[in-house]
Amino acid sequence: MNEIKLHYSEALVREAVRTFVWRSVVRGLGVRVLVACVVLVVCVAYRWAQGDRGWLVGVLAATPVFMGLALVALYVAHYRNTVGRFRAMRVPEATLTYTEDQFTLTSVLGSVTLPWSAISEVWKYPRFWLILFSRSGFSTLPLADLDAEAQALIARKTTPISPP
């Protein structure tokens, strides 16, 4: 059984949340939806410039506004949850204990032991790895603390996916 101390900073946690939300939105919606929103905004601006103030222009203008508000709400929810848990930690560190079959993440907030198969994806970034358990559940592993052996085991036991 191997054990590693993971050290967190608020800057690292904020970056992880930003990265997770941005990538989730781009992957979840797809580039086509984002392009469609841009086209919609251009069309609304053109119609507005032509003097059209009808209800259809209002509805079309509201669509990207509501999508933007939904994106902001998603970010705020993840930010408050993740940064809130970070701030609740008296000592900003956790322990990763792992074997060939399972891993345990332990902090002052609690502990969870899961088989490696519980990780659906690993998103690799220069400062951290995000291990995903579901569409909205993830944990952050600071790379500064993960030695080569731990990185190799995680890569072997999971499906690592590099940034797009």
C-alpha positions in Angstrom: 0.0 0.0 0.0 1.4 3.4 -1.0 0.6 6.7 0.5 1.0 10.3 -0.8 0.2 13.6 0.9 -1.6 16.0 -1.5 -1.2 19.7 -0.9 -3.8 22.1 -2.2 -3.9 25.9 -2.6 -6.9 28.0 -3.3 -5.4 29.1 -6.7 -5.1 25.4 -7.7 -8.6 24.6 -6.7 -10.0 27.7 -8.6 -8.1 26.7 -11.7 -9.4 23.1 -11.4 -13.0 24.4 -11.2 -12.5 26.7 -14.2 -11.0 24.0 -16.2 -13.7 21.4 -15.3 -16.6 23.8 -16.1 -15.2 25.0 -19.3 -14.3 21.6 -20.6 -17.6 20.1 -19.5 -19.5 22.8 -21.3 -17.5 22.5 -24.5 -17.8 18.8 -24.4 -21.4 18.7 -23.2 -22.7 21.3 -25.7 -20.3 20.8 -28.4 -18.7 23.4 -30.6 -21.7 23.4 -32.9 -24.0 24.8 -30.2 -21.5 27.6 -29.3 -21.1 28.5 -33.0 -24.9 28.5 -33.3 -25.1 31.0 -30.4 -22.6 33.3 -32.1 -24.6 33.1 -35.4 -27.8 33.8 -33.5 -26.2 36.9 -31.9 -25.1 38.1 -35.3 -28.5 37.6 -36.7 -30.2 39.4 -33.9 -27.8 42.3 -34.2 -28.4 42.5 -37.9 -32.2 42.5 -37.4 -32.0 45.1 -34.7 -29.8 47.3 -36.9 -32.5 47.0 -39.6 -35.1 48.3 -37.2 -36.9 45.1 -36.4 -38.1 45.2 -32.8 -40.6 42.4 -33.0 -41.3 39.6 -30.6 -39.2 37.1 -32.6 -36.1 39.2 -32.3 -36.7 39.4 -28.5 -37.0 35.6 -28.2 -34.0 35.0 -30.4 -32.0 37.6 -28.3 -33.1 35.9 -25.0 -31.8 32.5 -26.0 -28.0 33.2 -25.8 -28.7 35.4 -22.7 -30.3 32.4 -20.9 -27.5 30.1 -22.1 -25.0 32.5 -20.7 -26.8 32.7 -17.4 -27.0 28.9 -17.2 -23.2 28.8 -17.7 -22.6 31.3 -15.0 -24.9 29.4 -12.6 -23.1 26.1 -13.4 -19.7 27.8 -12.7 -21.0 29.4 -9.4 -22.4 26.1 -8.2 -19.2 24.2 -8.8 -17.1 27.1 -7.5 -19.0 27.4 -4.2 -19.0 23.7 -3.7 -15.3 23.1 -4.4 -13.8 26.2 -3.0 -16.2 26.0 0.0 -14.9 22.5 0.8 -11.3 23.7 0.4 -11.9 26.7 2.8 -13.5 24.3 5.3 -10.3 22.3 5.6 -8.2 23.4 8.5 -5.1 22.0 6.8 -5.3 22.1 3.0 -4.1 18.6 2.3 -5.4 15.2 1.7 -3.9 11.7 1.6 -4.0 9.4 -1.4 -3.6 5.8 -0.4 -3.6 3.3 -3.2 -3.1 -0.4 -4.1 -3.5 -2.3 -7.4 -7.2 -2.7 -6.7 -8.4 0.5 -5.0 -7.6 4.0 -3.8 -8.6 6.0 -0.8 -8.8 9.8 -0.5 -8.7 11.1 3.0 -8.9 14.7 4.4 -10.2 16.3 7.5 -13.6 16.5 5.7 -13.9 12.7 5.3 -12.6 9.6 3.5 -13.7 7.6 0.5 -12.4 4.3 -0.7 -13.2 3.3 -4.3 -12.1 0.7 -6.8 -10.1 2.1 -9.8 -13.0 1.3 -12.0 -15.1 4.1 -10.3 -13.0 6.6 -12.2 -14.7 7.3 -15.6 -11.9 9.5 -16.9 -8.7 11.3 -16.0 -8.1 14.8 -17.5 -4.4 15.6 -17.5 -3.2 19.2 -17.1 0.3 20.6 -16.4 -0.4 21.4 -12.7 -3.1 18.8 -11.8 -5.1 15.8 -12.9 -8.8 15.8 -12.6 -10.2 12.3 -11.9 -13.9 12.1 -12.8 -16.4 9.9 -11.1 -19.5 11.2 -13.0 -20.5 14.1 -15.3 -20.4 16.5 -12.3 -18.2 14.8 -9.7 -14.4 15.1 -9.7 -11.4 15.2 -7.5 -8.2 17.1 -8.1 -4.8 15.5 -7.8 -1.9 18.1 -7.6 0.9 16.9 -9.9 3.5 18.5 -7.7 2.8 15.7 -5.1 2.3 12.7 -7.4 5.5 10.8 -8.0 6.1 8.9 -11.3 5.0 5.6 -9.8 1.6 7.0 -8.8 1.1 8.7 -12.1 2.0 5.4 -14.0 -0.4 3.4 -11.8 -3.3 5.9 -12.3 -2.7 6.0 -16.0 -2.6 2.1 -16.2 -5.8 1.7 -14.0 -7.9 4.4 -15.7 -8.6 6.0 -19.0 -6.5 9.1 -19.1 -7.6 11.8 -21.5 -5.4 14.8 -22.3 -6.8 18.3 -22.7 -8.5 19.1 -26.0 
